[in-house]
Amino acid sequence: MKKKILKMILTFFAVMLCCTFIARGASSMTVAKVKTEEVSRGSLTEEFTGEGKITAKNKLYQSIPEGHKVIDFLVSPGKKLQKGEGILKLDVKELDEKLVEQEREISKIELQIEQQRISGNPQARTPAAAQAGIGLARTKEALSAAQSSYKQAKENYEAAVQMPLQETEEEEAGQERLKELKEEQDAAWSALQEAQAAYQQSLGEYGLAEQDDANAAANDAATKQASQAALEEMQIELDIQKEKLEELKKLKEADGVVAAQEEGVLESIGIEEGSITTGTEQIVYESGGLEACGVVPAAKLTVIAEKDEIEMRVQGEAKKLKLTVDRVEQNEEGAYVWYALLPEASYRSGTDFTYEYSKDSKGTYEQLIPLSALRESGGSYYVLLAEKRPGILGESYEAVRTAVTLLGKDEKQAAIEANLPEKAMLISESDKYIKEGDRVRINE
C-alpha cells in the first residue's frame, strides 16, 4: 500500500514537471523576444550626407565684338589667363571698310541731332491776344463814346421836357423839338446797346485768344520737351557708335586679337571657330579661387551653419578633405547650398564630390535612449520597460509603459526627461508587436 501511494506521488510530480516544461515551451513560442538597453548620458549628433560640385568663387563675362569671323582660338578652357593675354583671333581683312562705315554712321547721327535741334525750336508767331487786344480797345472806345452820346441825348431831352411853353406857336414848336430830342435819345440808346454787345463780344474773343496763346505755349513746351528727349536718345546712340568705333580701332591695333580683361581661369568660349559673331556670345572665365558647393537636404536647413566642419571626398579620390563652411544661401535654382573655400590644389570647376556632415549638440543630456525605444501615441511620447513580475510558472518580464518628455533627437538617439527606475531596461527591439501589459522574453 505504501509503495502504491509513493508511486502515485512520484507519477504526479513527474506529470507536473512535464506539464511545466510543456507550458514553458509553449510560452517561449508565443511570448515576444525583445532586446533591451539602458539609459545613457551624453550629446546628440546631427549627421547627414550629400553631394555637390566644385565651382569658381567669381565668374567674369566678356563679350566678343559683333560682326567678325573667328579664325583661331589661342587658348583652351582650363587655362589660367593673365590680364591682356590673347583668347581668340578675329578676321580683320574687312576691318578698314567697317571703320569707314562706322565713321559714316557717326556723321549721319550728328546731322540728325542738328536737324532735331533746329526743328525743336518754337516757331516765331504774333500772339493771338495781341490782335484781339486791338479789337477790344476799339470796342471799348466806341462803348465810351456811345455812353457819352446817350448821356448827352438824355440830358437834352429831360431839359426840354422841363422847359415851360406860353404861346401856342411856341408850344407846337416845343412839342416838335421834344419829339426830335426823344428820337435822338432812343437812337443814342440803341447805339449804346450795340456798343455794349460789341464790347462783350470783343472781351470774349480776347479771352479765347489768351487761351489759344496758353495752349500754344504748352504745345511749344511739349514739343521742346519731346525734342530734348529725342536729342538725348540720339546722343546716347552717338556715344554707342563712338564706342564701337574705338573698339574697332583697338581691334585693328591688336591685329584682331581679343584679350582677357581680367586675370582668371578660362571656363568657356561661347562661339565656334569659323562662326560670325552676333554680339551676344560670351567668354567666361573664373576668378577668386575655387569653392566647394554642396546641396543641403531640405530637412537639415536649420542644422548646418557658418563655420561648421564638413568632410568632402572628390570623385575619383580616396582621401577626405576637411572644410569649414563659409556661408549657406540659395542658389539660382532656389535650392539651399553651403559654400566652403578650397585650398590651393589642382581641382577643376565642375568636379563632383560627396560630403559628410557631423556635429555634436552644445549641451549634455542626462537621459539618452536609442531612437528605436522611443514610441509615440496621440502626440505624446513614451517608452516600454521590461520589468519582472511573479507568476505560476515563475518570474517573467512584462512590458510597462512610462511617459517621457522629448527634448531632442538625432538619427540614432533621443534625449528625454522621465522618471525612470535605476537600471531601467528599455525595450528597443522586438520580434513581435507588443503593448503595455504583454509578457516578453529578454534576448540574451
C-alpha positions as CSV (number, residue, x, y, z in Angstrom):
1,M,0.0,0.0,0.0
2,K,2.8,2.4,0.9
3,K,4.6,1.6,-2.3
4,K,1.5,2.2,-4.3
5,I,1.0,5.7,-2.7
6,L,4.6,6.6,-3.2
7,K,4.3,5.5,-6.8
8,M,1.3,7.7,-7.3
9,I,3.1,10.7,-5.7
10,L,6.1,10.3,-8.0
11,T,3.8,9.9,-11.0
12,F,2.0,13.2,-10.1
13,F,5.2,15.1,-9.7
14,A,6.6,13.7,-13.0
15,V,3.4,14.7,-14.8
16,M,3.6,18.2,-13.2
17,L,7.2,18.5,-14.3
18,C,6.3,17.5,-17.8
19,C,3.5,20.0,-17.9
20,T,5.8,22.7,-16.6
21,F,8.3,22.1,-19.4
22,I,5.5,22.0,-21.9
23,A,4.0,25.2,-20.6
24,R,7.4,26.9,-20.6
25,G,8.0,25.7,-24.1
26,A,4.6,27.0,-25.3
27,S,5.2,30.3,-23.6
28,S,8.6,30.7,-25.3
29,M,6.9,30.2,-28.7
30,T,4.1,32.8,-28.1
31,V,5.8,35.5,-25.9
32,A,7.7,38.2,-27.8
33,K,11.5,38.2,-27.7
34,V,12.9,41.7,-27.0
35,K,16.2,43.5,-26.9
36,T,16.8,45.9,-24.0
37,E,19.2,48.8,-23.5
38,E,19.9,51.1,-20.6
39,V,19.7,54.9,-20.4
40,S,23.0,56.7,-21.0
41,R,24.4,60.2,-20.7
42,G,25.9,62.3,-23.5
43,S,25.3,64.5,-26.5
44,L,23.1,64.2,-29.6
45,T,24.9,64.2,-33.0
46,E,23.5,65.7,-36.2
47,E,24.7,63.7,-39.2
48,F,23.8,63.7,-42.9
49,T,25.4,63.2,-46.3
50,G,25.0,64.9,-49.6
51,E,26.6,65.8,-53.0
52,G,28.0,68.9,-54.6
53,K,30.2,70.4,-57.2
54,I,33.4,72.5,-57.2
55,T,32.7,76.0,-58.5
56,A,34.5,79.2,-59.0
57,K,34.0,81.9,-56.4
58,N,33.5,84.5,-59.1
59,K,32.7,84.3,-62.8
60,L,33.6,87.0,-65.3
61,Y,31.8,87.5,-68.6
62,Q,33.4,89.2,-71.6
63,S,31.5,90.0,-74.8
64,I,33.0,89.2,-78.2
65,P,32.9,92.1,-80.8
66,E,29.9,91.9,-83.2
67,G,30.1,91.1,-86.9
68,H,33.5,89.4,-87.1
69,K,34.6,85.9,-88.1
70,V,36.5,83.8,-85.5
71,I,39.5,82.3,-87.2
72,D,41.5,80.9,-84.3
73,F,41.4,80.0,-80.6
74,L,44.6,81.0,-78.8
75,V,43.9,79.2,-75.5
76,S,41.8,76.2,-74.3
77,P,39.3,76.0,-71.4
78,G,41.1,75.4,-68.1
79,K,44.0,77.7,-69.0
80,K,44.9,80.3,-66.4
81,L,44.8,83.7,-68.1
82,Q,46.7,86.9,-67.3
83,K,45.1,90.3,-67.9
84,G,45.7,91.2,-71.5
85,E,46.5,87.7,-72.7
86,G,45.0,86.7,-76.0
87,I,42.0,84.4,-76.1
88,L,40.9,84.3,-79.7
89,K,41.7,85.9,-83.1
90,L,39.2,87.6,-85.4
91,D,39.5,88.0,-89.2
92,V,40.3,91.7,-89.8
93,K,40.6,91.8,-93.6
94,E,37.4,93.9,-93.8
95,L,38.2,96.0,-90.8
96,D,39.1,99.1,-92.8
97,E,35.7,99.0,-94.5
98,K,34.0,98.6,-91.2
99,L,35.9,101.6,-89.8
100,V,34.7,103.8,-92.8
101,E,31.1,102.6,-92.3
102,Q,31.2,103.3,-88.6
103,E,32.5,106.9,-89.2
104,R,29.7,107.5,-91.7
105,E,27.2,106.2,-89.2
106,I,28.5,108.7,-86.7
107,S,28.3,111.6,-89.1
108,K,24.8,110.7,-90.0
109,I,23.7,110.7,-86.4
110,E,25.4,114.0,-85.8
111,L,23.4,115.5,-88.7
112,Q,20.2,114.1,-87.3
113,I,21.0,115.7,-84.0
114,E,21.5,119.1,-85.6
115,Q,18.2,118.8,-87.6
116,Q,16.4,117.8,-84.4
117,R,17.8,120.7,-82.5
118,I,16.6,123.1,-85.2
119,S,13.1,121.6,-85.6
120,G,12.7,121.5,-81.8
121,N,12.9,125.4,-81.5
122,P,9.4,127.1,-81.3
123,Q,8.3,129.0,-84.4
124,A,8.0,132.8,-84.2
125,R,4.4,134.0,-84.1
126,T,2.3,137.0,-83.1
127,P,0.3,136.3,-80.0
128,A,-3.4,135.9,-80.8
129,A,-4.1,138.0,-77.7
130,A,-2.3,141.0,-79.2
131,Q,-4.6,141.1,-82.3
132,A,-7.7,140.5,-80.1
133,G,-6.5,143.3,-77.7
134,I,-6.6,145.8,-80.5
135,G,-10.2,145.0,-81.3
136,L,-11.1,145.1,-77.6
137,A,-9.6,148.5,-77.3
138,R,-11.6,149.8,-80.3
139,T,-14.9,148.5,-79.0
140,K,-14.1,149.9,-75.5
141,E,-13.6,153.3,-77.1
142,A,-16.8,153.0,-79.1
143,L,-18.7,152.0,-76.0
144,S,-17.3,155.0,-74.1
145,A,-18.4,157.3,-77.0
146,A,-21.9,155.7,-77.1
147,Q,-22.2,156.2,-73.4
148,S,-21.4,159.9,-73.6
149,S,-23.7,160.4,-76.6
150,Y,-26.6,158.7,-74.7
151,K,-25.9,160.7,-71.6
152,Q,-26.0,164.0,-73.6
153,A,-29.2,163.0,-75.5
154,K,-30.9,162.0,-72.3
155,E,-29.9,165.3,-70.6
156,N,-31.1,167.3,-73.6
157,Y,-34.5,165.5,-73.7
158,E,-35.0,165.9,-69.9
159,A,-34.2,169.6,-70.1
160,A,-36.7,170.2,-72.9
161,V,-39.4,168.4,-71.0
162,Q,-39.0,170.8,-68.1
163,M,-38.9,174.0,-70.2
164,P,-42.3,175.9,-69.9
165,L,-44.2,177.0,-73.1
166,Q,-46.5,180.1,-73.0
167,E,-47.8,180.7,-76.6
168,T,-49.5,178.3,-78.9
169,E,-46.9,178.5,-81.6
170,E,-44.1,178.1,-79.2
171,E,-45.9,175.1,-77.8
172,E,-46.2,173.4,-81.2
173,A,-42.5,174.1,-82.0
174,G,-41.6,172.9,-78.5
175,Q,-43.5,169.7,-79.0
176,E,-41.8,169.1,-82.3
177,R,-38.4,169.8,-80.7
178,L,-39.3,167.5,-77.8
179,K,-40.1,164.7,-80.3
180,E,-36.8,165.2,-82.1
181,L,-34.9,165.0,-78.8
182,K,-36.8,161.8,-77.8
183,E,-35.8,160.2,-81.1
184,E,-32.2,161.3,-80.6
185,Q,-32.3,159.7,-77.1
186,D,-33.7,156.5,-78.4
187,A,-31.2,156.4,-81.2
188,A,-28.4,157.0,-78.7
189,W,-29.7,154.2,-76.5
190,S,-29.8,151.8,-79.5
191,A,-26.2,152.8,-80.4
192,L,-25.2,152.2,-76.7
193,Q,-26.7,148.7,-76.7
194,E,-24.9,147.8,-79.9
195,A,-21.6,149.2,-78.5
196,Q,-22.0,147.2,-75.3
197,A,-22.7,144.0,-77.3
198,A,-19.7,144.7,-79.5
199,Y,-17.5,145.2,-76.4
200,Q,-18.7,142.0,-74.8
201,Q,-18.0,140.1,-78.0
202,S,-14.5,141.6,-78.2
203,L,-14.0,140.7,-74.5
204,G,-14.9,137.1,-75.2
205,E,-12.7,137.0,-78.2
206,Y,-9.8,138.3,-76.2
207,G,-10.3,135.6,-73.5
208,L,-10.3,132.9,-76.3
209,A,-7.1,134.5,-77.8
210,E,-5.4,134.3,-74.3
211,Q,-6.4,130.6,-74.0
212,D,-5.1,130.0,-77.5
213,D,-1.8,131.6,-76.6
214,A,-1.6,129.5,-73.4
215,N,-2.3,126.3,-75.4
216,A,0.3,127.3,-78.0
217,A,2.8,127.9,-75.2
218,A,2.0,124.5,-73.7
219,N,2.3,122.8,-77.1
220,D,5.7,124.6,-77.6
221,A,6.9,123.4,-74.3
222,A,5.7,119.8,-75.0
223,T,7.4,119.9,-78.5
224,K,10.6,121.2,-76.9
225,Q,10.5,118.5,-74.3
226,A,9.9,115.8,-76.9
227,S,12.7,117.3,-79.0
228,Q,15.0,117.3,-76.0
229,A,14.2,113.6,-75.3
230,A,14.8,112.8,-78.9
231,L,18.1,114.6,-78.7
232,E,19.2,112.7,-75.6
233,E,18.3,109.4,-77.3
234,M,20.3,110.4,-80.3
235,Q,23.2,111.4,-78.1
236,I,23.2,108.0,-76.4
237,E,23.2,106.3,-79.8
238,L,26.0,108.6,-80.9
239,D,28.0,107.6,-77.8
240,I,27.4,103.9,-78.5
241,Q,28.5,104.3,-82.1
242,K,31.6,106.2,-81.0
243,E,32.4,103.4,-78.5
244,K,32.1,100.9,-81.3
245,L,34.4,102.9,-83.4
246,E,37.0,103.0,-80.6
247,E,36.6,99.2,-80.3
248,L,37.3,98.7,-84.0
249,K,40.3,100.9,-83.8
250,K,41.7,99.0,-80.8
251,L,40.9,95.7,-82.6
252,K,42.8,96.9,-85.6
253,E,45.8,97.9,-83.4
254,A,45.6,94.4,-81.8
255,D,45.5,92.7,-85.2
256,G,42.1,91.1,-84.3
257,V,43.2,89.5,-81.0
258,V,40.5,89.5,-78.3
259,A,42.4,89.6,-74.9
260,A,41.3,88.8,-71.3
261,Q,40.1,91.9,-69.4
262,E,40.9,90.4,-66.0
263,E,43.0,87.6,-64.6
264,G,41.3,84.2,-64.2
265,V,40.8,80.7,-65.5
266,L,39.1,80.3,-68.8
267,E,35.9,78.3,-68.5
268,S,34.3,78.6,-71.9
269,I,34.2,80.5,-75.2
270,G,30.6,80.9,-76.4
271,I,31.3,80.5,-80.2
272,E,32.8,78.0,-82.6
273,E,35.8,78.6,-84.8
274,G,34.7,79.9,-88.2
275,S,31.5,81.4,-87.0
276,I,30.4,85.1,-87.4
277,T,29.8,86.9,-84.1
278,T,26.4,88.4,-83.3
279,G,27.4,90.4,-80.2
280,T,25.6,88.0,-77.8
281,E,28.5,85.5,-77.4
282,Q,30.4,85.5,-74.1
283,I,33.8,84.5,-72.9
284,V,33.5,83.1,-69.4
285,Y,36.4,82.8,-67.0
286,E,36.7,82.3,-63.3
287,S,38.5,84.2,-60.6
288,G,38.8,84.4,-56.9
289,G,39.7,80.8,-56.3
290,L,37.5,77.7,-56.1
291,E,34.8,76.7,-53.7
292,A,33.0,73.5,-52.7
293,C,29.3,73.9,-53.2
294,G,27.1,71.2,-51.5
295,V,23.3,70.8,-51.6
296,V,21.7,70.9,-48.2
297,P,18.9,68.3,-47.6
298,A,15.6,70.1,-47.1
299,A,15.2,68.5,-43.6
300,K,18.6,69.9,-42.5
301,L,18.2,73.5,-43.4
302,T,18.2,74.5,-39.7
303,V,21.1,72.3,-38.7
304,I,24.0,73.5,-40.9
305,A,25.6,76.9,-40.2
306,E,28.5,79.1,-40.9
307,K,31.9,77.7,-39.5
308,D,30.6,74.1,-39.2
309,E,33.1,71.5,-40.4
310,I,32.4,69.2,-43.3
311,E,34.4,66.3,-44.8
312,M,34.3,66.0,-48.6
313,R,35.6,63.4,-51.0
314,V,36.3,64.4,-54.6
315,Q,35.1,61.9,-57.2
316,G,37.9,59.5,-58.0
317,E,39.9,60.2,-54.9
318,A,40.2,58.1,-51.7
319,K,41.2,60.7,-49.2
320,K,38.8,63.0,-47.4
321,L,39.3,66.8,-47.2
322,K,38.1,68.8,-44.1
323,L,36.5,72.1,-45.0
324,T,34.9,74.9,-43.0
325,V,31.5,76.3,-44.1
326,D,31.9,79.9,-45.3
327,R,28.2,80.6,-45.9
328,V,24.8,79.0,-46.6
329,E,22.4,80.6,-49.1
330,Q,20.1,79.9,-52.0
331,N,21.5,79.3,-55.5
332,E,19.9,80.4,-58.8
333,E,17.7,77.3,-58.9
334,G,16.2,78.1,-55.4
335,A,17.9,75.2,-53.6
336,Y,19.9,75.8,-50.4
337,V,23.6,75.2,-50.6
338,W,26.7,75.6,-48.5
339,Y,30.0,77.1,-49.7
340,A,33.5,76.4,-48.4
341,L,36.8,77.7,-49.8
342,L,39.1,75.1,-51.2
343,P,42.8,75.1,-50.5
344,E,45.2,75.6,-53.4
345,A,45.1,72.3,-55.4
346,S,44.7,71.0,-58.9
347,Y,40.9,70.9,-58.8
348,R,38.7,72.0,-61.7
349,S,35.4,73.7,-61.7
350,G,32.5,71.3,-62.3
351,T,34.1,68.4,-60.5
352,D,31.6,66.3,-58.5
353,F,32.1,65.3,-54.8
354,T,30.3,63.8,-51.9
355,Y,30.3,65.0,-48.3
356,E,29.6,64.0,-44.8
357,Y,28.3,66.4,-42.0
358,S,28.5,65.6,-38.3
359,K,28.1,68.0,-35.3
360,D,27.5,67.3,-31.6
361,S,24.9,69.2,-29.7
362,K,26.2,72.0,-27.5
363,G,24.8,70.6,-24.3
364,T,25.0,67.2,-22.5
365,Y,21.8,65.3,-21.8
366,E,21.3,63.2,-18.6
367,Q,19.0,60.7,-20.3
368,L,19.7,59.4,-23.8
369,I,17.9,56.4,-25.2
370,P,18.0,54.6,-28.5
371,L,15.7,56.2,-31.0
372,S,14.1,52.8,-31.6
373,A,13.0,52.8,-27.9
374,L,11.0,56.0,-28.3
375,R,7.3,55.5,-29.1
376,E,4.5,57.9,-29.9
377,S,0.8,57.9,-29.4
378,G,-1.6,60.8,-29.9
379,G,1.2,63.3,-30.0
380,S,2.7,62.1,-26.7
381,Y,5.9,60.1,-26.2
382,Y,6.5,57.0,-24.1
383,V,8.8,54.0,-23.6
384,L,8.2,50.4,-22.7
385,L,10.3,48.9,-19.9
386,A,10.8,45.2,-19.3
387,E,10.1,44.6,-15.6
388,K,9.9,41.3,-13.6
389,R,6.6,40.0,-12.5
390,P,5.9,36.8,-10.4
391,G,3.7,34.1,-12.0
392,I,2.5,30.4,-11.8
393,L,5.4,29.3,-13.9
394,G,7.9,31.6,-12.0
395,E,9.1,35.1,-12.7
396,S,8.7,36.6,-16.1
397,Y,9.1,40.0,-17.8
398,E,6.2,42.3,-18.6
399,A,6.1,45.4,-20.8
400,V,5.4,48.5,-18.7
401,R,4.6,51.9,-20.3
402,T,6.2,55.1,-18.9
403,A,5.6,58.6,-20.3
404,V,8.6,60.7,-21.3
405,T,9.2,64.3,-22.5
406,L,11.2,64.5,-25.7
407,L,14.0,67.1,-25.5
408,G,15.7,66.4,-28.9
409,K,16.8,63.6,-31.2
410,D,19.2,62.7,-34.0
411,E,19.4,59.8,-36.4
412,K,20.3,57.3,-33.6
413,Q,19.3,58.6,-30.2
414,A,16.7,60.7,-28.4
415,A,17.2,62.9,-25.4
416,I,14.3,62.6,-22.9
417,E,13.2,63.6,-19.5
418,A,11.4,60.9,-17.5
419,N,11.0,59.3,-14.0
420,L,12.7,56.0,-14.8
421,P,14.0,53.4,-12.3
422,E,17.7,52.9,-11.9
423,K,19.0,50.3,-14.4
424,A,15.8,50.6,-16.4
425,M,15.6,48.0,-19.2
426,L,14.3,49.9,-22.2
427,I,12.7,47.8,-24.9
428,S,14.4,48.9,-28.2
429,E,13.7,45.9,-30.4
430,S,11.1,43.1,-30.6
431,D,10.4,40.2,-32.9
432,K,6.6,40.7,-32.4
433,Y,4.3,43.6,-31.9
434,I,4.0,44.3,-28.1
435,K,2.0,46.7,-26.0
436,E,1.7,47.6,-22.4
437,G,1.0,44.6,-20.2
438,D,2.3,42.0,-22.7
439,R,4.8,39.3,-21.4
440,V,8.2,39.5,-23.0
441,R,11.4,37.5,-23.1
442,I,14.8,39.1,-22.9
443,N,17.1,38.3,-25.8
444,E,20.3,37.5,-24.0
